[in-house]
Amino acid sequence: MDNLFIYHNPKCSKSRKALEILKSCDLNPQIILYLEDKLTTEELKSILVKLNINARKLLRTTEKEFKEKNLDEKNLSDNEIITTMLNYPKLIQRPIVVYGSKAVVARPPEKVYEIIQ
Protein backbone atom coordinates (compact mmCIF):
# COMPACT_ATOMS: atom_id res chain seq x y z
CA MET A 1 0.00 0.00 0.00
CA ASP A 2 1.77 3.05 -1.27
CA ASN A 3 -0.65 5.44 0.39
CA LEU A 4 -0.50 4.03 3.93
CA PHE A 5 1.51 6.01 6.47
CA ILE A 6 2.03 5.92 10.20
CA TYR A 7 3.35 8.95 12.03
CA HIS A 8 5.23 6.95 14.59
CA ASN A 9 7.06 7.37 17.87
CA PRO A 10 8.83 4.09 18.65
CA LYS A 11 8.97 5.03 22.35
CA CYS A 12 5.17 5.14 22.55
CA SER A 13 3.44 1.84 23.35
CA LYS A 14 0.27 2.90 21.50
CA SER A 15 2.29 3.73 18.42
CA ARG A 16 4.14 0.41 18.56
CA LYS A 17 0.85 -1.47 18.96
CA ALA A 18 -0.78 0.34 16.02
CA LEU A 19 2.20 -0.56 13.83
CA GLU A 20 1.98 -4.15 15.04
CA ILE A 21 -1.71 -4.29 14.08
CA LEU A 22 -0.98 -2.95 10.59
CA LYS A 23 1.79 -5.50 10.07
CA SER A 24 -0.42 -8.33 11.37
CA CYS A 25 -2.84 -7.39 8.56
CA ASP A 26 0.02 -7.83 6.06
CA LEU A 27 0.25 -4.07 5.60
CA ASN A 28 3.58 -2.30 5.44
CA PRO A 29 3.00 1.38 6.03
CA GLN A 30 5.58 4.01 5.33
CA ILE A 31 6.87 4.86 8.80
CA ILE A 32 7.38 8.55 9.45
CA LEU A 33 9.38 9.31 12.56
CA TYR A 34 7.81 12.73 13.01
CA LEU A 35 9.93 13.62 16.05
CA GLU A 36 13.08 13.29 13.90
CA ASP A 37 11.80 14.22 10.45
CA LYS A 38 9.83 17.36 11.14
CA LEU A 39 6.55 17.83 9.34
CA THR A 40 5.89 20.79 7.08
CA THR A 41 2.95 23.12 7.53
CA GLU A 42 1.34 21.63 4.42
CA GLU A 43 1.74 18.07 5.71
CA LEU A 44 0.23 18.86 9.09
CA LYS A 45 -2.67 20.78 7.53
CA SER A 46 -3.32 17.86 5.17
CA ILE A 47 -3.38 15.44 8.11
CA LEU A 48 -5.86 17.68 9.95
CA VAL A 49 -8.14 17.72 6.90
CA LYS A 50 -7.99 13.92 6.66
CA LEU A 51 -8.69 13.61 10.38
CA ASN A 52 -11.52 16.15 10.01
CA ILE A 53 -10.47 17.98 13.19
CA ASN A 54 -9.03 21.35 14.09
CA ALA A 55 -5.45 21.78 15.30
CA ARG A 56 -6.45 22.11 18.95
CA LYS A 57 -7.91 18.58 18.96
CA LEU A 58 -4.54 17.15 17.86
CA LEU A 59 -2.67 18.63 20.82
CA ARG A 60 -1.24 16.51 23.60
CA THR A 61 -2.36 18.52 26.58
CA THR A 62 -0.22 16.58 29.07
CA GLU A 63 3.12 17.71 27.62
CA LYS A 64 4.96 20.42 29.56
CA GLU A 65 5.20 22.51 26.38
CA PHE A 66 1.41 22.73 26.34
CA LYS A 67 1.47 24.81 29.52
CA GLU A 68 4.75 26.59 28.74
CA LYS A 69 3.42 27.82 25.39
CA ASN A 70 0.01 28.77 26.83
CA LEU A 71 -1.78 26.48 24.41
CA ASP A 72 -4.83 26.39 26.65
CA GLU A 73 -5.42 30.00 25.57
CA LYS A 74 -8.80 29.82 23.80
CA ASN A 75 -8.19 32.62 21.29
CA LEU A 76 -5.20 31.00 19.57
CA SER A 77 -5.76 30.43 15.87
CA ASP A 78 -5.26 27.08 14.17
CA ASN A 79 -2.21 28.53 12.41
CA GLU A 80 -0.65 29.55 15.72
CA ILE A 81 -1.27 26.10 17.15
CA ILE A 82 0.09 24.42 14.01
CA THR A 83 3.25 26.52 14.15
CA THR A 84 3.80 25.53 17.76
CA MET A 85 3.21 21.85 17.00
CA LEU A 86 5.73 22.01 14.17
CA ASN A 87 8.29 23.56 16.51
CA TYR A 88 7.47 21.11 19.32
CA PRO A 89 6.32 17.87 17.62
CA LYS A 90 5.93 16.12 20.99
CA LEU A 91 2.69 18.11 21.19
CA ILE A 92 1.16 16.12 18.31
CA GLN A 93 -1.12 13.23 19.28
CA ARG A 94 0.20 9.84 18.21
CA PRO A 95 0.13 7.61 16.39
CA ILE A 96 -1.55 9.00 13.31
CA VAL A 97 -2.34 6.51 10.57
CA VAL A 98 -3.15 7.87 7.12
CA TYR A 99 -4.61 5.73 4.37
CA GLY A 100 -5.46 7.58 1.18
CA SER A 101 -7.86 10.39 2.01
CA LYS A 102 -8.60 9.12 5.53
CA ALA A 103 -6.70 9.34 8.78
CA VAL A 104 -7.14 8.34 12.39
CA VAL A 105 -5.38 9.02 15.66
CA ALA A 106 -4.91 5.42 16.74
CA ARG A 107 -5.75 5.84 20.42
CA PRO A 108 -6.59 3.14 21.18
CA PRO A 109 -4.45 1.39 18.55
CA GLU A 110 -7.41 -0.68 17.34
CA LYS A 111 -8.83 2.49 15.75
CA VAL A 112 -6.62 1.72 12.73
CA TYR A 113 -9.26 -0.83 11.69
CA GLU A 114 -11.63 2.09 11.00
CA ILE A 115 -9.64 3.11 7.94
CA ILE A 116 -7.98 -0.10 6.69
CA GLN A 117 -11.06 -2.29 6.36
N, C-alpha and C positions, 0 to 999 in steps of 0.2 A: 504494500500500500504506500504509494508515493506521497499521498496527501494525509498521512497520519503522523502526528507530532505529539511528543510529551515534553512539556516544560518541567524539567526534572531537577530535584535536589536530592542527590544520593544519600544525604544525611537524614532525610525525612522518611520515617517509616511508612507514611501514607503514600508518598511518592514511589517508594520502592515497591509497595504492594500493588499500586496501580500499574506499574510497569510489568510486574509479575503476572497480573491478570491479562494484560495485552499479549504477553508472550505465550501464556497458556492457551490463548485463542489462536495461536500460530500467526500472530501479528508482530511485525517488527517495526515499531515506530521510529521515526527520526528522533533521537534524543537531543534535546536542547538544554544545555546546562546554563540556565539563565542567570545564575549568580556569577558565572565566569564570562560568558558571552552575552554581554549586555544587549537588551532589546532596544530597538529603535522606537521612536514615537509612533511611526506608522505601524509597526508590528504590534505594539501594545494596543493601539486603537482598533486594529483589525481583530485582535483577540476579544476585546470588549464587545465589539459588534457581534461576533460569533457567539459569545456568551449571553448576549442580550441583557447586559447589565451596565450600570454606570461605574466609573472608576472607584468611587467610594466603596462599593460592594466588593471590590477585589482586594481591598486593604486588609492586611493582617494587623488587627488592632492590639495584639498582645506584644508586638515588638517595641523595644524602647524608643526607636525612631518615630513611632507613631505619636508618642507624647512629646518627644523632643522637637518635632517639626509641627506641633500643634495641628495635627491632622483631624482632630475631633472638632475643629472649627467648622461650623455649618456653612459658612459663606464661601468656602474654597470652591473654585471652579474645577471641573473635570480636568482641564488642562494643567492646572496647578498641581492637582493630585497625581496626574500622570507623570509630570516632570519629577516630582518627588520620588515616585516609585521607580522611575528610570535611574535616578541617582542612588537610590537605596533599594535594590531589588529584593532584599529580604522582606520588604513590605508587601510583596505580591503573594497572594494566596497560591498554594500549591497542593498537588500538581495540577496543571492545566493540560487537558488532552484535547487536541484539535483534530477533527476528521472532516476534511472537505470544508463545507460551510458551517459546520456545527462545532461547538466546543462545550466542555464541561470542566468545572473545578471538581476533581475527583476526591471529594471529602464527603462521605467515605469513599474509599477506592472503588467500590462496586458501582459507583455512578458512571464509570466508563462504559458499562453495558448500555446505557441510555443512547449513546451515539455510535456504537460499533455494531449493533444488531439490526 
